[in-house]
Amino acid sequence: MRIRRTLLPAVLAATLALAGCGSTGSGQDTTSEATPDTTITGNVTITFWHGMTGDQEKTLQQITDAFMKENPKITVKLQNQSSYDGLQQKLTAAQQSPKNLPTITQAYSSWMINAIDDDLVVDQTPYIESKDQNLKFDNWDDVLEGLRKSVTLDGKIYGMPFNKSTEVLWYNKDMFDELGLKVPTSFEELETTAKAIHDAKGIPGAGFDSLQNFYSVYLSDHGSEFGKDLDVTSKASQDAFTYYQDGVRDGWLRTAGTDQYMSAPFASEKVGMYIGSSAGESFVKEGAAGKFTYAAAPEPSKHAIQQGTDIYMFTSASSQQRTAAYLYEKYLTGKDNQITWGVQTGYIPIRTSAITDSKYTSADTAIAPILADATRNLIAAPIKPSSEQATTDVEKSLEAVLADPNSSVKDALAKLKPTFESDWQE
């Protein structure tokens, strides 16, 4: 599954007919609970909506089957919604009638803001911080800090990090060896290396899968932050736009363009390196096969973006379902299962202990050996529904600047400013 965040669609005009997702536990409880059940007292069924396909879905089923074998009173029904778009649309519709919501769902944090405001999402803090040994999360600090922050709002933990990725540098090792190039570790070094490739090969040296991710990381590296308090006309913002504009105009940078993902031109040797998802190795490997040797390195910056979905629990579930769902989440995120998840799916383990374990670092992937460094300073998009529109508007503005490399960055950002500020007020 490719990792790219989808935009919030319009709220569905009609509520979808939803089946097989209501509670099968003892009664409904539509409010968050301060004292969770500590044990499962009888048979309980929980439903999990997800958008996993291929190896991701197979691995999820494998781990789920193992969980049910160890917990015979709990039945987990995995319900594939075919795609992220399909999942989001069904969640949007079901929120109009909460009894149709599943027990838990895979979702981006931005999808869940309205549901959290409407008290439809369970605060999982009492479970994670419980003194009961059956419930207590064994080491919440072992979860990567950037991932913990991404599911925490106003001091409450509303989600469990799930299928996560970050961005890394994919590069043509044969080309680097031929030209005697070192792997860049900063935006400045990226520019120098990309220019060297362009001069020697006549192709763009580098590119970014996501313009928004580039912008956010560049801002963070230069002491700013993407969010409602950002002045898009600031020096850091102007420098970010100018960096990419100069690269496109002078030929050492490119965008994914109609290819959508940089892995396609990378496979065709039309670019020497690119910054893209750590979960994209299967595409890189397939594209490079028989042509050149590829390698991966941490993104050439001080920070890196974290992306992907989390697992959220709904308050429409009974107290027994909530406990069963939490125990399942805890099982999914255990160290050994995270190693299995990471090796078999390409997603990053969410726990430091899994990332640094020899079972993971010795795996036959380009990502495993570099992931500890690649996830050192993760940043995330703001947990606000308005961030989606703000992201779209920034991307459109940057795309327009890149389409006309001689245009004024200052004028483009001055035009963007009122729109960007308005986005955060909605």
ZALUM-821958 format. One record per residue (C-alpha): y, z, x; residue number from 0. Coordinates in steps of 0.5 Angstrom, whole numbers, plus 500, padded with zeros to 3 digits. Each point is the difference from the previous one (the first is absolute). Example, Ala and Ser with C-alpha at 12.3 -4.5 7.8 and 13.67 -1.06 7.14 Angstrom:
<sites>
<y: 491, z: 516, x: 525, nr: 0>
<y: 507, z: 498, x: 502, nr: 1>
</sites>
This chain:
<sites>
<y: 500, z: 500, x: 500, nr: 0>
<y: 507, z: 498, x: 503, nr: 1>
<y: 505, z: 506, x: 500, nr: 2>
<y: 506, z: 498, x: 497, nr: 3>
<y: 504, z: 504, x: 495, nr: 4>
<y: 501, z: 497, x: 493, nr: 5>
<y: 506, z: 500, x: 496, nr: 6>
<y: 501, z: 504, x: 494, nr: 7>
<y: 498, z: 496, x: 494, nr: 8>
<y: 504, z: 500, x: 493, nr: 9>
<y: 497, z: 505, x: 496, nr: 10>
<y: 495, z: 497, x: 495, nr: 11>
<y: 502, z: 498, x: 493, nr: 12>
<y: 494, z: 502, x: 497, nr: 13>
<y: 495, z: 506, x: 502, nr: 14>
<y: 493, z: 497, x: 503, nr: 15>
<y: 494, z: 502, x: 496, nr: 16>
<y: 497, z: 505, x: 505, nr: 17>
<y: 493, z: 502, x: 500, nr: 18>
<y: 495, z: 505, x: 504, nr: 19>
<y: 506, z: 504, x: 503, nr: 20>
<y: 501, z: 506, x: 496, nr: 21>
<y: 497, z: 507, x: 501, nr: 22>
<y: 493, z: 502, x: 500, nr: 23>
<y: 501, z: 507, x: 502, nr: 24>
<y: 502, z: 506, x: 496, nr: 25>
<y: 506, z: 499, x: 496, nr: 26>
<y: 507, z: 497, x: 502, nr: 27>
<y: 506, z: 504, x: 504, nr: 28>
<y: 506, z: 496, x: 500, nr: 29>
<y: 504, z: 505, x: 505, nr: 30>
<y: 499, z: 501, x: 508, nr: 31>
<y: 496, z: 506, x: 501, nr: 32>
<y: 502, z: 506, x: 505, nr: 33>
<y: 493, z: 503, x: 501, nr: 34>
<y: 495, z: 494, x: 500, nr: 35>
<y: 492, z: 501, x: 498, nr: 36>
<y: 497, z: 502, x: 507, nr: 37>
<y: 493, z: 498, x: 498, nr: 38>
<y: 496, z: 494, x: 495, nr: 39>
<y: 497, z: 504, x: 495, nr: 40>
<y: 496, z: 494, x: 496, nr: 41>
<y: 499, z: 493, x: 501, nr: 42>
<y: 507, z: 496, x: 500, nr: 43>
<y: 502, z: 493, x: 501, nr: 44>
<y: 506, z: 497, x: 503, nr: 45>
<y: 503, z: 493, x: 500, nr: 46>
<y: 504, z: 497, x: 506, nr: 47>
<y: 504, z: 493, x: 499, nr: 48>
<y: 500, z: 496, x: 507, nr: 49>
<y: 502, z: 493, x: 502, nr: 50>
<y: 495, z: 500, x: 506, nr: 51>
<y: 496, z: 494, x: 501, nr: 52>
<y: 495, z: 497, x: 505, nr: 53>
<y: 498, z: 505, x: 506, nr: 54>
<y: 505, z: 505, x: 498, nr: 55>
<y: 497, z: 501, x: 493, nr: 56>
<y: 493, z: 500, x: 503, nr: 57>
<y: 502, z: 506, x: 504, nr: 58>
<y: 503, z: 503, x: 495, nr: 59>
<y: 494, z: 500, x: 496, nr: 60>
<y: 496, z: 502, x: 506, nr: 61>
<y: 504, z: 506, x: 501, nr: 62>
<y: 500, z: 502, x: 492, nr: 63>
<y: 492, z: 499, x: 500, nr: 64>
<y: 500, z: 505, x: 505, nr: 65>
<y: 505, z: 505, x: 497, nr: 66>
<y: 496, z: 500, x: 493, nr: 67>
<y: 493, z: 501, x: 504, nr: 68>
<y: 503, z: 506, x: 503, nr: 69>
<y: 504, z: 502, x: 493, nr: 70>
<y: 495, z: 499, x: 495, nr: 71>
<y: 504, z: 503, x: 494, nr: 72>
<y: 506, z: 495, x: 502, nr: 73>
<y: 499, z: 492, x: 498, nr: 74>
<y: 506, z: 496, x: 503, nr: 75>
<y: 501, z: 493, x: 496, nr: 76>
<y: 503, z: 495, x: 504, nr: 77>
<y: 504, z: 495, x: 496, nr: 78>
<y: 503, z: 494, x: 504, nr: 79>
<y: 506, z: 497, x: 497, nr: 80>
<y: 499, z: 494, x: 504, nr: 81>
<y: 507, z: 500, x: 504, nr: 82>
<y: 506, z: 504, x: 501, nr: 83>
<y: 504, z: 497, x: 495, nr: 84>
<y: 495, z: 501, x: 495, nr: 85>
<y: 499, z: 507, x: 502, nr: 86>
<y: 508, z: 501, x: 499, nr: 87>
<y: 500, z: 496, x: 493, nr: 88>
<y: 495, z: 505, x: 497, nr: 89>
<y: 503, z: 506, x: 503, nr: 90>
<y: 506, z: 498, x: 497, nr: 91>
<y: 497, z: 499, x: 493, nr: 92>
<y: 496, z: 506, x: 500, nr: 93>
<y: 506, z: 505, x: 502, nr: 94>
<y: 502, z: 498, x: 493, nr: 95>
<y: 494, z: 503, x: 497, nr: 96>
<y: 498, z: 505, x: 505, nr: 97>
<y: 493, z: 502, x: 497, nr: 98>
<y: 498, z: 493, x: 503, nr: 99>
<y: 502, z: 502, x: 507, nr: 100>
<y: 494, z: 500, x: 505, nr: 101>
<y: 499, z: 507, x: 503, nr: 102>
<y: 502, z: 497, x: 507, nr: 103>
<y: 503, z: 494, x: 502, nr: 104>
<y: 502, z: 496, x: 507, nr: 105>
<y: 507, z: 499, x: 500, nr: 106>
<y: 506, z: 499, x: 504, nr: 107>
<y: 505, z: 506, x: 500, nr: 108>
<y: 506, z: 496, x: 497, nr: 109>
<y: 495, z: 498, x: 494, nr: 110>
<y: 500, z: 507, x: 498, nr: 111>
<y: 507, z: 503, x: 500, nr: 112>
<y: 501, z: 499, x: 492, nr: 113>
<y: 493, z: 503, x: 499, nr: 114>
<y: 502, z: 506, x: 504, nr: 115>
<y: 506, z: 501, x: 497, nr: 116>
<y: 496, z: 500, x: 493, nr: 117>
<y: 495, z: 505, x: 503, nr: 118>
<y: 495, z: 495, x: 499, nr: 119>
<y: 498, z: 501, x: 508, nr: 120>
<y: 496, z: 507, x: 502, nr: 121>
<y: 503, z: 504, x: 506, nr: 122>
<y: 495, z: 500, x: 504, nr: 123>
<y: 503, z: 506, x: 505, nr: 124>
<y: 496, z: 506, x: 496, nr: 125>
<y: 493, z: 496, x: 502, nr: 126>
<y: 502, z: 498, x: 507, nr: 127>
<y: 503, z: 507, x: 502, nr: 128>
<y: 495, z: 504, x: 496, nr: 129>
<y: 497, z: 506, x: 503, nr: 130>
<y: 493, z: 498, x: 497, nr: 131>
<y: 496, z: 498, x: 505, nr: 132>
<y: 497, z: 494, x: 495, nr: 133>
<y: 507, z: 497, x: 499, nr: 134>
<y: 504, z: 502, x: 506, nr: 135>
<y: 501, z: 493, x: 504, nr: 136>
<y: 497, z: 502, x: 507, nr: 137>
<y: 506, z: 498, x: 504, nr: 138>
<y: 506, z: 497, x: 496, nr: 139>
<y: 504, z: 499, x: 507, nr: 140>
<y: 494, z: 496, x: 502, nr: 141>
<y: 503, z: 494, x: 496, nr: 142>
<y: 505, z: 496, x: 503, nr: 143>
<y: 507, z: 503, x: 499, nr: 144>
<y: 503, z: 493, x: 498, nr: 145>
<y: 494, z: 500, x: 494, nr: 146>
<y: 501, z: 507, x: 498, nr: 147>
<y: 508, z: 499, x: 499, nr: 148>
<y: 498, z: 493, x: 496, nr: 149>
<y: 497, z: 504, x: 495, nr: 150>
<y: 504, z: 506, x: 500, nr: 151>
<y: 506, z: 501, x: 495, nr: 152>
<y: 505, z: 506, x: 499, nr: 153>
<y: 495, z: 504, x: 504, nr: 154>
<y: 494, z: 498, x: 495, nr: 155>
<y: 494, z: 496, x: 503, nr: 156>
<y: 499, z: 495, x: 494, nr: 157>
<y: 495, z: 495, x: 504, nr: 158>
<y: 494, z: 500, x: 505, nr: 159>
<y: 501, z: 494, x: 505, nr: 160>
<y: 495, z: 495, x: 499, nr: 161>
<y: 500, z: 493, x: 503, nr: 162>
<y: 505, z: 500, x: 505, nr: 163>
<y: 502, z: 495, x: 506, nr: 164>
<y: 506, z: 500, x: 504, nr: 165>
<y: 503, z: 494, x: 504, nr: 166>
<y: 498, z: 498, x: 507, nr: 167>
<y: 501, z: 494, x: 505, nr: 168>
<y: 495, z: 495, x: 500, nr: 169>
<y: 500, z: 495, x: 506, nr: 170>
<y: 497, z: 494, x: 504, nr: 171>
<y: 497, z: 504, x: 506, nr: 172>
<y: 498, z: 493, x: 503, nr: 173>
<y: 507, z: 498, x: 499, nr: 174>
<y: 503, z: 506, x: 503, nr: 175>
<y: 495, z: 500, x: 506, nr: 176>
<y: 502, z: 493, x: 501, nr: 177>
<y: 507, z: 501, x: 500, nr: 178>
<y: 500, z: 507, x: 504, nr: 179>
<y: 503, z: 504, x: 494, nr: 180>
<y: 500, z: 507, x: 499, nr: 181>
<y: 499, z: 503, x: 493, nr: 182>
<y: 507, z: 502, x: 497, nr: 183>
<y: 501, z: 507, x: 498, nr: 184>
<y: 507, z: 499, x: 497, nr: 185>
<y: 504, z: 495, x: 496, nr: 186>
<y: 504, z: 499, x: 507, nr: 187>
<y: 493, z: 498, x: 503, nr: 188>
<y: 498, z: 496, x: 494, nr: 189>
<y: 506, z: 496, x: 501, nr: 190>
<y: 499, z: 499, x: 507, nr: 191>
<y: 492, z: 498, x: 499, nr: 192>
<y: 501, z: 496, x: 494, nr: 193>
<y: 506, z: 496, x: 504, nr: 194>
<y: 495, z: 499, x: 506, nr: 195>
<y: 495, z: 497, x: 495, nr: 196>
<y: 505, z: 495, x: 497, nr: 197>
<y: 502, z: 498, x: 507, nr: 198>
<y: 493, z: 499, x: 502, nr: 199>
<y: 496, z: 497, x: 494, nr: 200>
<y: 506, z: 497, x: 496, nr: 201>
<y: 498, z: 505, x: 494, nr: 202>
<y: 503, z: 506, x: 497, nr: 203>
<y: 497, z: 506, x: 504, nr: 204>
<y: 500, z: 505, x: 494, nr: 205>
<y: 501, z: 501, x: 493, nr: 206>
<y: 499, z: 506, x: 494, nr: 207>
<y: 496, z: 500, x: 494, nr: 208>
<y: 505, z: 504, x: 496, nr: 209>
<y: 507, z: 499, x: 501, nr: 210>
<y: 502, z: 506, x: 496, nr: 211>
<y: 495, z: 504, x: 505, nr: 212>
<y: 503, z: 497, x: 506, nr: 213>
<y: 507, z: 503, x: 497, nr: 214>
<y: 498, z: 507, x: 498, nr: 215>
<y: 497, z: 501, x: 507, nr: 216>
<y: 506, z: 497, x: 504, nr: 217>
<y: 504, z: 504, x: 496, nr: 218>
<y: 496, z: 506, x: 502, nr: 219>
<y: 500, z: 499, x: 507, nr: 220>
<y: 507, z: 499, x: 500, nr: 221>
<y: 502, z: 507, x: 497, nr: 222>
<y: 500, z: 498, x: 492, nr: 223>
<y: 496, z: 500, x: 494, nr: 224>
<y: 498, z: 495, x: 495, nr: 225>
<y: 502, z: 504, x: 493, nr: 226>
<y: 506, z: 501, x: 495, nr: 227>
<y: 504, z: 503, x: 506, nr: 228>
<y: 500, z: 494, x: 504, nr: 229>
<y: 506, z: 496, x: 501, nr: 230>
<y: 498, z: 493, x: 501, nr: 231>
<y: 506, z: 498, x: 503, nr: 232>
<y: 499, z: 505, x: 506, nr: 233>
<y: 499, z: 498, x: 507, nr: 234>
<y: 492, z: 501, x: 500, nr: 235>
<y: 500, z: 496, x: 494, nr: 236>
<y: 504, z: 494, x: 503, nr: 237>
<y: 496, z: 500, x: 506, nr: 238>
<y: 493, z: 500, x: 496, nr: 239>
<y: 502, z: 494, x: 497, nr: 240>
<y: 504, z: 497, x: 506, nr: 241>
<y: 493, z: 501, x: 504, nr: 242>
<y: 496, z: 496, x: 495, nr: 243>
<y: 505, z: 495, x: 499, nr: 244>
<y: 501, z: 498, x: 508, nr: 245>
<y: 493, z: 500, x: 501, nr: 246>
<y: 499, z: 495, x: 494, nr: 247>
<y: 506, z: 496, x: 502, nr: 248>
<y: 498, z: 500, x: 508, nr: 249>
<y: 492, z: 498, x: 498, nr: 250>
<y: 497, z: 507, x: 503, nr: 251>
<y: 499, z: 503, x: 493, nr: 252>
<y: 497, z: 497, x: 494, nr: 253>
<y: 498, z: 503, x: 493, nr: 254>
<y: 494, z: 499, x: 496, nr: 255>
<y: 503, z: 495, x: 495, nr: 256>
<y: 496, z: 496, x: 496, nr: 257>
<y: 494, z: 503, x: 504, nr: 258>
<y: 501, z: 506, x: 497, nr: 259>
<y: 497, z: 504, x: 505, nr: 260>
<y: 501, z: 499, x: 508, nr: 261>
<y: 492, z: 500, x: 501, nr: 262>
<y: 500, z: 493, x: 498, nr: 263>
<y: 505, z: 497, x: 505, nr: 264>
<y: 497, z: 505, x: 505, nr: 265>
<y: 493, z: 497, x: 499, nr: 266>
<y: 503, z: 493, x: 501, nr: 267>
<y: 503, z: 502, x: 507, nr: 268>
<y: 507, z: 499, x: 497, nr: 269>
<y: 503, z: 507, x: 502, nr: 270>
<y: 498, z: 504, x: 505, nr: 271>
<y: 500, z: 507, x: 497, nr: 272>
<y: 502, z: 503, x: 493, nr: 273>
<y: 501, z: 507, x: 497, nr: 274>
<y: 495, z: 501, x: 494, nr: 275>
<y: 495, z: 504, x: 497, nr: 276>
<y: 495, z: 504, x: 503, nr: 277>
<y: 495, z: 499, x: 495, nr: 278>
<y: 501, z: 492, x: 501, nr: 279>
<y: 495, z: 500, x: 506, nr: 280>
<y: 495, z: 496, x: 496, nr: 281>
<y: 505, z: 494, x: 499, nr: 282>
<y: 502, z: 500, x: 507, nr: 283>
<y: 493, z: 500, x: 503, nr: 284>
<y: 498, z: 495, x: 495, nr: 285>
<y: 506, z: 496, x: 502, nr: 286>
<y: 499, z: 501, x: 508, nr: 287>
<y: 493, z: 498, x: 500, nr: 288>
<y: 498, z: 495, x: 505, nr: 289>
<y: 507, z: 499, x: 502, nr: 290>
<y: 503, z: 506, x: 504, nr: 291>
<y: 499, z: 507, x: 501, nr: 292>
<y: 505, z: 505, x: 496, nr: 293>
<y: 502, z: 507, x: 501, nr: 294>
<y: 504, z: 505, x: 496, nr: 295>
<y: 505, z: 505, x: 502, nr: 296>
<y: 505, z: 505, x: 497, nr: 297>
<y: 506, z: 497, x: 497, nr: 298>
<y: 505, z: 499, x: 505, nr: 299>
<y: 505, z: 506, x: 497, nr: 300>
<y: 500, z: 507, x: 500, nr: 301>
<y: 498, z: 501, x: 493, nr: 302>
<y: 495, z: 496, x: 495, nr: 303>
<y: 500, z: 499, x: 493, nr: 304>
<y: 494, z: 503, x: 496, nr: 305>
<y: 498, z: 496, x: 494, nr: 306>
<y: 494, z: 500, x: 495, nr: 307>
<y: 498, z: 504, x: 494, nr: 308>
<y: 499, z: 507, x: 498, nr: 309>
<y: 495, z: 504, x: 495, nr: 310>
<y: 504, z: 503, x: 494, nr: 311>
<y: 497, z: 505, x: 495, nr: 312>
<y: 502, z: 500, x: 492, nr: 313>
<y: 502, z: 506, x: 496, nr: 314>
<y: 496, z: 497, x: 494, nr: 315>
<y: 494, z: 502, x: 504, nr: 316>
<y: 496, z: 506, x: 498, nr: 317>
<y: 500, z: 506, x: 505, nr: 318>
<y: 493, z: 499, x: 502, nr: 319>
<y: 502, z: 492, x: 501, nr: 320>
<y: 506, z: 502, x: 504, nr: 321>
<y: 495, z: 504, x: 505, nr: 322>
<y: 495, z: 495, x: 500, nr: 323>
<y: 505, z: 495, x: 502, nr: 324>
<y: 503, z: 504, x: 505, nr: 325>
<y: 493, z: 502, x: 503, nr: 326>
<y: 499, z: 492, x: 500, nr: 327>
<y: 507, z: 499, x: 504, nr: 328>
<y: 498, z: 505, x: 505, nr: 329>
<y: 493, z: 497, x: 501, nr: 330>
<y: 503, z: 493, x: 501, nr: 331>
<y: 505, z: 503, x: 505, nr: 332>
<y: 495, z: 504, x: 504, nr: 333>
<y: 500, z: 498, x: 508, nr: 334>
<y: 493, z: 497, x: 500, nr: 335>
<y: 502, z: 496, x: 494, nr: 336>
<y: 507, z: 498, x: 502, nr: 337>
<y: 496, z: 497, x: 507, nr: 338>
<y: 495, z: 496, x: 495, nr: 339>
<y: 506, z: 498, x: 496, nr: 340>
<y: 504, z: 498, x: 506, nr: 341>
<y: 495, z: 496, x: 504, nr: 342>
<y: 497, z: 496, x: 493, nr: 343>
<y: 507, z: 498, x: 497, nr: 344>
<y: 505, z: 500, x: 505, nr: 345>
<y: 504, z: 505, x: 497, nr: 346>
<y: 503, z: 506, x: 504, nr: 347>
<y: 496, z: 506, x: 500, nr: 348>
<y: 505, z: 505, x: 497, nr: 349>
<y: 498, z: 506, x: 505, nr: 350>
<y: 502, z: 501, x: 507, nr: 351>
<y: 493, z: 503, x: 501, nr: 352>
<y: 497, z: 493, x: 498, nr: 353>
<y: 505, z: 496, x: 503, nr: 354>
<y: 498, z: 503, x: 507, nr: 355>
<y: 493, z: 501, x: 499, nr: 356>
<y: 496, z: 496, x: 505, nr: 357>
<y: 496, z: 497, x: 494, nr: 358>
<y: 506, z: 497, x: 498, nr: 359>
<y: 503, z: 498, x: 506, nr: 360>
<y: 494, z: 497, x: 503, nr: 361>
<y: 499, z: 496, x: 494, nr: 362>
<y: 500, z: 492, x: 501, nr: 363>
<y: 507, z: 499, x: 497, nr: 364>
<y: 507, z: 498, x: 504, nr: 365>
<y: 503, z: 506, x: 496, nr: 366>
<y: 496, z: 506, x: 501, nr: 367>
<y: 502, z: 501, x: 507, nr: 368>
<y: 508, z: 499, x: 499, nr: 369>
<y: 500, z: 504, x: 493, nr: 370>
<y: 502, z: 507, x: 503, nr: 371>
<y: 506, z: 497, x: 503, nr: 372>
<y: 502, z: 495, x: 495, nr: 373>
<y: 500, z: 506, x: 495, nr: 374>
<y: 504, z: 505, x: 504, nr: 375>
<y: 507, z: 499, x: 496, nr: 376>
<y: 498, z: 497, x: 493, nr: 377>
<y: 506, z: 499, x: 495, nr: 378>
<y: 499, z: 498, x: 492, nr: 379>
<y: 504, z: 497, x: 495, nr: 380>
<y: 504, z: 505, x: 496, nr: 381>
<y: 496, z: 503, x: 494, nr: 382>
<y: 505, z: 497, x: 494, nr: 383>
<y: 499, z: 494, x: 495, nr: 384>
<y: 507, z: 497, x: 503, nr: 385>
<y: 497, z: 499, x: 507, nr: 386>
<y: 496, z: 494, x: 497, nr: 387>
<y: 507, z: 497, x: 498, nr: 388>
<y: 504, z: 502, x: 506, nr: 389>
<y: 494, z: 497, x: 504, nr: 390>
<y: 500, z: 493, x: 497, nr: 391>
<y: 508, z: 500, x: 500, nr: 392>
<y: 499, z: 501, x: 508, nr: 393>
<y: 495, z: 495, x: 501, nr: 394>
<y: 504, z: 495, x: 496, nr: 395>
<y: 506, z: 501, x: 504, nr: 396>
<y: 496, z: 499, x: 506, nr: 397>
<y: 496, z: 494, x: 498, nr: 398>
<y: 507, z: 497, x: 498, nr: 399>
<y: 503, z: 502, x: 507, nr: 400>
<y: 494, z: 497, x: 504, nr: 401>
<y: 500, z: 493, x: 496, nr: 402>
<y: 507, z: 499, x: 502, nr: 403>
<y: 500, z: 503, x: 508, nr: 404>
<y: 507, z: 499, x: 501, nr: 405>
<y: 502, z: 503, x: 494, nr: 406>
<y: 504, z: 507, x: 500, nr: 407>
<y: 496, z: 506, x: 500, nr: 408>
<y: 506, z: 504, x: 499, nr: 409>
<y: 502, z: 496, x: 494, nr: 410>
<y: 493, z: 501, x: 497, nr: 411>
<y: 499, z: 507, x: 501, nr: 412>
<y: 507, z: 501, x: 496, nr: 413>
<y: 498, z: 496, x: 495, nr: 414>
<y: 493, z: 504, x: 499, nr: 415>
<y: 503, z: 507, x: 501, nr: 416>
<y: 503, z: 501, x: 492, nr: 417>
<y: 493, z: 497, x: 498, nr: 418>
<y: 496, z: 505, x: 505, nr: 419>
<y: 504, z: 506, x: 497, nr: 420>
<y: 499, z: 498, x: 493, nr: 421>
<y: 493, z: 499, x: 501, nr: 422>
<y: 499, z: 508, x: 502, nr: 423>
<y: 504, z: 502, x: 494, nr: 424>
<y: 495, z: 497, x: 495, nr: 425>
</sites>
